Amino acid sequence: MTETIRIELGARSYDVHVGPGALATGLKRLQGGKRRFALVIDENVLACQSDRISQMCLALDIVGDPVIIPAGEGAKSFRQLEELSSALLSMELERGDAIIAVGGGVTGDLAGFAAAIYKRGIDVIQVPTTLLSMVDSSVGGKTAINTSQGKNLIGVFHQPARVIADTGFLETLPRREILAGYAEILKAALIGDADLFKQLETAGANSISAGRIPELIAGAVRFKASIVAADEREAGSRALLNLGHTFGHALESEADGKLLHGEAVAAGLALAFDYSVRQNLCPAEDATKVKRHLDDIGLEYGLPRLRGAPFTAKAMLDRMRHDKKTSGGHIRLILARGIGDAFIHDQTDMSDLLTFLKDKIQ
Ligand SMILES: NC(=O)c1ccc[n+]([C@@H]2O[C@H](COP(=O)([O-])OP(=O)(O)OC[C@H]3O[C@@H](n4cnc5c(N)ncnc54)[C@H](O)[C@@H]3O)[C@@H](O)[C@H]2O)c1
């Protein structure tokens, strides 16, 4: 069964198909017309999802061979962007053609960026294959690559023309990646849906059972759709989606590849709640509930025990300063008044934050 969720963005509106039959539904909508497609695909997905890749190749007019993106965050680089752009040029893709990005957030962010700048912009169809990319990165139009200064610092907004989130792809996704993706679902609940958090809390470890996943994805996409529709370019409320991310990006960069994005976000969520409690903004009980749920799920948040530890407070603060969410010398943090009630906090005191990080690292 497939659910279709509309992202309402005026002329840039598009459909997100979610569920076990989403690929068939999405491909049907792409058929017809003279459009050609370039298939850009993560190397692991190519290796373990041959049936679904064949399904795409049979249904659509695919130009040339698929462009294979090496697995891992390292692919979000200028070098890979250049290679991909050059491959697209060799295919003589035209303005009316489109890219199909098949993979996790890495492939989606890279291919989305390439689509935005190729001949001043062509369509990209996102086919997310990780839980994280289904609930978060494939929807909303943020594309980016990384530099040595930090993650996602070079990029543009480029909304996809369609998103096909077929949960069948998750059959081959390692458990660690499923857990990391779950962190972004939990994030949505913590930002604005206390009832969803209650359901997740009650289900505990069963929250991630295969049977529940399509509904969880659809719920997270609906939540993201409402935020993106209200603030497409993050002039205001969309920044709420960064709950846990300023801490998380610092950890992810410092861990130098040992920590997955979602794992860093999970620890970032715990830090955001703990810091909110420390600022007397949030009841301590709510931070405790968040951390208890992370324990139930099996997502680590204790900084000394995280992959990539030990971290230093000063290095983390430096990373946070360089994060693109810094403005006017202040670090913008998304904090919480409670579960389901996140808000934007622009005036974070650096020395206080440093002391907090030192306490957490011990
Ligand atoms: N654009 C946005 O709004 C946004 C939002 C959140 C995260 N992101 C970005 O997303 C990236 C993380 O994405 P991710 O967690 O999907 O990681 P990823 O793309 O690196 O994929 C994770 C791993 O899973 C493998 N894989 C993917 N699909 C598979 C499948 N179906 N079966 C087996 N293996 C599979 C990949 O090869 C890779 O090794 C980060 O770069 C992050 O910055 C972007």
The ligand as an SDF file (V2000), in Angstrom:
LIG
                    3D

 44 48  0  0  0  0  0  0  0  0999 V2000
   19.2360   17.5000    2.7030 N   0  0  0  0  0  0  0  0  0  0  0  0
   18.7460   17.4000    3.8990 C   0  0  0  0  0  0  0  0  0  0  0  0
   17.7390   18.0450    4.2570 O   0  0  0  0  0  0  0  0  0  0  0  0
   19.3800   16.4610    4.8670 C   0  0  0  0  0  0  0  0  0  0  0  0
   18.7320   16.1290    6.0700 C   0  0  0  0  0  0  0  0  0  0  0  0
   19.3220   15.1840    6.9090 C   0  0  0  0  0  0  0  0  0  0  0  0
   20.5320   14.5960    6.5540 C   0  0  0  0  0  0  0  0  0  0  0  0
   21.1290   14.9470    5.3960 N   0  0  0  0  0  0  0  0  0  0  0  0
   22.3960   14.3330    4.9870 C   0  0  0  0  0  0  0  0  0  0  0  0
   22.1390   12.9580    4.7550 O   0  0  0  0  0  0  0  0  0  0  0  0
   23.3800   12.2460    4.9020 C   0  0  0  0  0  0  0  0  0  0  0  0
   23.1460   10.9830    5.6600 C   0  0  0  0  0  0  0  0  0  0  0  0
   22.2520   10.2000    4.9380 O   0  0  0  0  0  0  0  0  0  0  0  0
   22.0940    8.6400    5.2520 P   0  0  0  0  0  0  0  0  0  0  0  0
   21.9960    8.4130    6.6960 O   0  0  0  0  0  0  0  0  0  0  0  0
   20.9840    8.1750    4.3760 O   0  0  0  0  0  0  0  0  0  0  0  0
   23.4910    8.0350    4.8440 O   0  0  0  0  0  0  0  0  0  0  0  0
   24.1530    7.4510    3.4930 P   0  0  0  0  0  0  0  0  0  0  0  0
   23.6030    8.0540    2.2950 O   0  0  0  0  0  0  0  0  0  0  0  0
   25.6090    7.5490    3.7420 O   0  0  0  0  0  0  0  0  0  0  0  0
   23.7410    5.9080    3.5420 O   0  0  0  0  0  0  0  0  0  0  0  0
   24.1440    5.1270    4.6260 C   0  0  0  0  0  0  0  0  0  0  0  0
   24.7730    3.8090    4.2070 C   0  0  0  0  0  0  0  0  0  0  0  0
   23.7620    2.9220    3.7800 O   0  0  0  0  0  0  0  0  0  0  0  0
   24.0750    2.3790    2.5000 C   0  0  0  0  0  0  0  0  0  0  0  0
   22.7720    2.1310    1.8930 N   0  0  0  0  0  0  0  0  0  0  0  0
   21.8930    3.0500    1.4470 C   0  0  0  0  0  0  0  0  0  0  0  0
   20.7280    2.4580    1.1350 N   0  0  0  0  0  0  0  0  0  0  0  0
   20.8920    1.1390    1.3560 C   0  0  0  0  0  0  0  0  0  0  0  0
   20.0330    0.0150    1.2370 C   0  0  0  0  0  0  0  0  0  0  0  0
   18.7550    0.1420    0.8670 N   0  0  0  0  0  0  0  0  0  0  0  0
   20.5450   -1.2020    1.5400 N   0  0  0  0  0  0  0  0  0  0  0  0
   21.8230   -1.3250    1.9800 C   0  0  0  0  0  0  0  0  0  0  0  0
   22.6710   -0.3100    2.1420 N   0  0  0  0  0  0  0  0  0  0  0  0
   22.1950    0.9210    1.8340 C   0  0  0  0  0  0  0  0  0  0  0  0
   24.9580    3.4080    1.8670 C   0  0  0  0  0  0  0  0  0  0  0  0
   25.7890    2.8330    0.9040 O   0  0  0  0  0  0  0  0  0  0  0  0
   25.7550    3.9090    3.0620 C   0  0  0  0  0  0  0  0  0  0  0  0
   26.8080    3.0280    3.3260 O   0  0  0  0  0  0  0  0  0  0  0  0
   24.3260   13.1980    5.5740 C   0  0  0  0  0  0  0  0  0  0  0  0
   25.2630   13.6490    4.6310 O   0  0  0  0  0  0  0  0  0  0  0  0
   23.4530   14.3510    6.0270 C   0  0  0  0  0  0  0  0  0  0  0  0
   24.1340   15.5790    6.0560 O   0  0  0  0  0  0  0  0  0  0  0  0
   20.5880   15.8560    4.5480 C   0  0  0  0  0  0  0  0  0  0  0  0
  1  2  1  0
  2  3  2  0
  2  4  1  0
  4  5  1  0
  4 44  2  0
  5  6  2  0
  6  7  1  0
  7  8  2  0
  8  9  1  0
  8 44  1  0
  9 10  1  0
  9 42  1  0
 10 11  1  0
 11 12  1  0
 11 40  1  0
 12 13  1  0
 13 14  1  0
 14 15  2  0
 14 16  1  0
 14 17  1  0
 17 18  1  0
 18 19  2  0
 18 20  1  0
 18 21  1  0
 21 22  1  0
 22 23  1  0
 23 24  1  0
 23 38  1  0
 24 25  1  0
 25 26  1  0
 25 36  1  0
 26 27  1  0
 26 35  1  0
 27 28  2  0
 28 29  1  0
 29 30  1  0
 29 35  2  0
 30 31  1  0
 30 32  2  0
 32 33  1  0
 33 34  2  0
 34 35  1  0
 36 37  1  0
 36 38  1  0
 38 39  1  0
 40 41  1  0
 40 42  1  0
 42 43  1  0
M  CHG  2   8   1  16  -1
M  END
$$$$
